[in-house]
Amino acid sequence: MKPIDRKTFIQSGLALSSGLAMMPWVRQARGAEAVQTTQPKPNGYFSLGKASGHWWLLDPDGHPFFTMGLNHIDPASLRYPENVHIWKEKYGGSTVRWIRESVAPHLKSWGFNSVGWVQEVTVRKWRHSRSFTGDEYQALHMPYCHLLPFTESHQWEKHTWHFDYRSEDWKEWCDYIARSHCAELSEDRNLIGYFYSDCPGWIHSRPANQWRGPIFDPDRLKSEAGRRELSELAGSYYKTTHDAIRRYDKHHLILGDRYEANAPIAMEVIDAAKTYVDVLSFQDFRDPVKHLDEWHQKTGKPVLLADAAKINWQTKPGEFTRNDGQWYAETLAALHENPGCIGFHLCGAYQRNKARRYGLLDEMERPDTENVELMKAANEKVAAWMDKEFPR
């Protein structure tokens, strides 16, 4: 990425989200382009901005921030019969203590500056584990994103019917989720924003859930009437979820669904989302650098690589695989060059379990030192660039 010198930065300005009070070091900027977000009251919380044509997150103090997060952090991975003694003796059987004494120090020492999504695989093609509570996020004490379980339409999950997104039941459910989650987190300055479903099957399904099919039949997109219907359905989904959040949280970003970049994605869905979300988020285990650039160019929206890794997913019980630290370093550097990309969250996990079968720590808390060191160096390189180009 071409360095942004201080003079260029001041002249080009930092485009702040609508309503965000300019910090003193930004007030001198001229020609600032307004950036519209869904946040009625972003002051003092994470928001979005632009400098010299590049999108950035803005931290609660208005400083540019590129999120480098780790996903899938579940204390159950330290409660197997063979390692539960560590859980009891070292952490006193306390999740809060484990987060404070293990998770947060490790992530910071590895150069990660955020947590992307804590929920973890429990059983293959099953629901993910629970999210952190408010108290557990407080123990983490670093920026994080939170997934709102409005609907379970994950492309691997095989047990749940699709909601009728036009129904009153759906609206009532969304209000329940928002008041259950957002009301508690609404004033947390460390919260970056909210995700929705992980890899929703809007117009695709997988063998495990072919019984329910996609949310919308892709064959109907061959007609104008079908395309209009999907636009209306997706519009109802995104408006209802947006409105539910904003009843209880006026402050935080909406990061929306985490689309599978290597499955069909209908533009009717993306176009409907654009009004009601702040960022387009993607999972991509094949070619994230190419695909995220394509989606930014196509939509003009900021994009986030919300889940990705280079691993061997097709492992057998008892077989484990490792994250590829060199791939991570190369991918992170390339995404940081993308003018539309605001961050990269690694499909960790923090500690491997017997379902996912990979992680940066093994079940006895031994790190994958070779790959962790490559990731740490990559994270520190991006952090150093940010500190140099946007000094506090």
N, C-alpha and C positions, 0 to 999 in steps of 0.2 A: 504494500500500500504506500502511495506517495505521502511523505510526511506533510503535516499541516503546520506551518510555522505560526507563531503567535499573531503576527500581523495579518496573515491571510485569515486566520480564525476570527479575529476581531472584525475585519472588514466584511467577511461573508456572514458572520453572525451565527448564532445558535438558534434554530427555529424551535420555539417552545410550543408545547401543546396549549390549546385554547384555554385561557383562564389561569395558567400557571404564572405566578408572580416572578418577574425577572430577578435573578440574584444580582448583587452589586457588580460582580465581575462580568456580567453579561450585558448590563445596561448600556455600555458604550458601543455595543454592536449595532451596525446599521444594515438596513436591507434584509432584516430577518423575515423569513417566510413562515407564516403561521401554519402550524401542524394541528389538524383537528383530531381529537380523540373522543372517546365516549365518556370521559371522566368529567362530571359536573364540578368536582372540587379536587383537582390534582395537587394543590399546594401542599408541599411537605411530604409527598409520596412519589413513588416511581412513576415516571411518565415517559414521553417520547420527544425527541428533538432531532434536528439536522444541523450538521456543520460541514461546509464545503461539499455539499451534495451527498453526504453519508448519513444514514439513519443511525441513531444511537438511542439506547435507553438513557434516561436521566435519573440519577439517584435522588433521594428525597431532598438533597441540598442543591439539586439542579446541575450536578456534575455528570458528564458523559460516562456511561457504564456499558461494558460489553459482558454479557452474562456467560460465564463458563461454569456449568453446573454438572453435578452428578445425580443420576436417577437411581431409584430402587434401593431404599434403605429401610430394612425391616428387622427389628430386634429378634424375631423368631428364628433367624439364622444362627443365633447364639444360644439356642435353647434345645438343641438336640441332646440325646442322652450322653453323647461323648464330649460335649463341650458346655453343658449347662452349669458345670462347676465354675467355669469362668464367669458366667452370668451372675451366679449367686455370690461367689467369693470376691470378685473384682468390682462388680457394680451393685452389689447388694440387692439384686433382683429388681432394679429400678430402671425403667426406660429413660426417664429424665436424666438420671445419672450417666447412663450409657451414652446418650446423645452429647451431654456436656463434656464427658471425660474421654470419649472415644471418637464419636462421629465428627464433631466440630473441629477438634484439634487435627485429626487426620486430614480432613478436607482442606483446611487452611494450609497445612504443611505441604500438601500436594499441589497447591496453587489454584484450587477451585475457589471461586468467589461467590458461589450460590449453590442451592439445591434445586434441581429442576423438577423433580417429582418423586415422592418417597415411596409410593405404592409398588409392591413387588409381586412377581409371579409366585403363586402358592402351589398350584398343581397345573400341569400343562393343559392349555385350552380351558382354563377355569377363570374365575374372577380373581382380580388382584387383591392383595392385602389391604388393610385399612390405611387411611392417611394418618398423619400426625394430628394430635390434638393441639389446641392453642397453647397449652402449657409446654408441650414438647417442642413446638416451634420457638417458644421463648427460650428454652434451654439451648436450642441450636444457635440462636443469636447471630444469624447471618441471612442475607437475602434468600428468598425461596419463592417457588410457585406452588399453587394449590389446585388440585383437580376437584371440580364440583361434579358429583355423580348424578347429573340430571338424567342420563340414560346410559345403559350398558349395551352399547352397540359395537364393542370392540370386535375386530375382524376374526379373532381367535375364539372368543367366548361363545359357548354353545348352549346356554341354558335359558336365555331371557328373550321374551317376546318384545317386539318393537312397540313403543308407545304410539298412540294416535296424536300427532303433534297439533291437531286442530281442536282437540277435546278440552272440556273444562277440567277433567281429571288431570290432564297434562299440566295445565296452568296451575292447578292447586298443588301438584307435586313439585313444580319448579319453585313456587313460593315457599314450600316447606324446606326444600334443599337450601335455598338462599337464606332463610332466616336461621336454619340450623348451622350453616357454615359462615356465611358472610357477616352476619350480625356480630359474631365473635371475633372475626379477623379484621373488621372494617377499619380499625384505627392502628393496625400494626404497620409501622413504617418499613419493616423488613419484607413484607409481602410485595412481590413484584406484580403479580396478577393471577387471574384464574384461567385454568384450562377447563375444557368440557370433556367430551368422550375421547378415549384413546383409539385412534384408527377406526373411525366409524364407517360402517358399511353402507354408505348412502346408495351407491349403485353397484356394489360388488359384495360377494360373500366368499367364504372359504369352505372346504369340504366339511369342517366340523359343524358349520351352522347353515348348511344348505337347506335344512328343514324349514328354517324361518325365512331364508332369502334375504336380499338387500332391503333397505328401507323403501326404496323406490325401484320399480321394475325398469331396467335400462332400455328394454325394447320400446318402452313408451316414449323415449326421447327421440324416436324417429319421426314423430309428428309434432306439429306446432302446438297442438292442444296438450300433449304430454309434457312438452318443455314448459309451457305456462303453468301446468299443474305442479311440476317440481319446484318451480320458482316460488309459487304460492306456499307450498308445503315448507320449503326451507326458510322462506321469509317468516312464516309463523313460528317455526322452531327458534330461529335466532332472535326474533323480537321478544318472544316470551321469556327466553333465558336472560336476555339483556335486561328487560324490564324488571324481572325478579331480582337480579343482582342490584340494580340501581335503587330499588326500594330500601335496601339495607346497607349498601356500600356505595358512597358517592366518590370514592377516592381512587380505587385501584384499576389497573389496566385489565382489559378482557382479552385473553390470549386465544380463546375459542377452541374448537376441535383441533386435534392433532392428526391431520390427514396422513394417510399412507401414500407417500409420493410415488410408489411403484404399483399402485392400483388405479383403476379408472376414477377420475374426479370430474364431476359435472360442473361446468362453468355456471350453471344455474344455481348450484349450491354456493360456489365461491362468491358470485355476484350478490346473492342474498346475504351472505355473511359480512361482506365488506362494510355495510352500513352499521352493523351492530357489534363488531369486534375491532380491536386496535391493531392486531398482528395476525398474520397467517402462519400457523404452526404446522410443522411436518415431521413425520417419522420417515427415515430413509436409510436403509442398510445397503444400498447399491451404489448410488452416484449422487450424494447429497449436494456437493458443490455445484454440479451442473443443474440439478433440478431446482435448488433454491434460487439460483440466479434466474432461471427461466420463469419461476413464479413471481419473482419481484419485477422482472421486466414486463411480464404480462399484465400485472395488476397495479403496479406502482405502490403496493403496500409493503411495509416492513415485514420481514420474514424471520422465523426462528427455527433452527434445527432442534426440535424438542426431544428427539430420541434417535440415536444412531450409534453404531459400533461396528467394528470388524471382528467378528467372532465366528466360530462354527456353531450354529444354532442346533444342528441336527446331531446332538450328542445322545448317547444311550445312558440309562441309569448306571451310576457309578463312574461315568466318564466325564471329565471336566475339560474346559477350554479356557483360553486366556484372551483378554483384550489385547489388541494390537496397538502398542503405544506409538509406533512410528506412523501408522495410519492416522491415529488421532492427531498427532502433531501436524502432519501435512494437511489434514482436513481443517483443523482449527485455523491454521495460517491462511488458507484459501478463503474460508468463510469470513475471516476478519477483513479480507480485501474486498468482499462483496459490499457495495454501497447500500444494499438493502437489508443486510443481515445484522441482527442485534444480538446474536449469541448462539452457542452450541452446548447442548446438554447431552452428556455421554450416557448411553445405556449401560450403566455400571456393570454389575451392581456393586454396592459398597462391600458387602460380604456375600460370598457365594452360598447358595443353598442347594438342596438336592433336586430341586425342580428346574431352576434356571441354569445351574451348573457352571456359572462363571461369576467372578467378582474380583475386586482389587485386593481384598483380604480373603484368606481361606477360612475354614470353619474354626481354626485355632488361632485366628487373628494374625497370621503370618502374611505380610504383604507380597504381592507380585512385584518385587523390587525392580526388575529390569523394565517392565512396562510403566510402572508408576513413575520412575525417574524420567522417562521420556515424556510422559504427560506433564509432570511437574515443570520440566524445562520449557515445554511449549506454552503452558499457562503463564509462566513467569515472563516469557518473551512478550506476549500480548500485554500483560499488565505493565511491563516497563514502557512499552510503546504508548499506552494510554496515559501513564504518568508523565511522560515527556511531552506529549502533544497537548495534554489538557492539565497543566499543573494547577494544583489547588492554591 
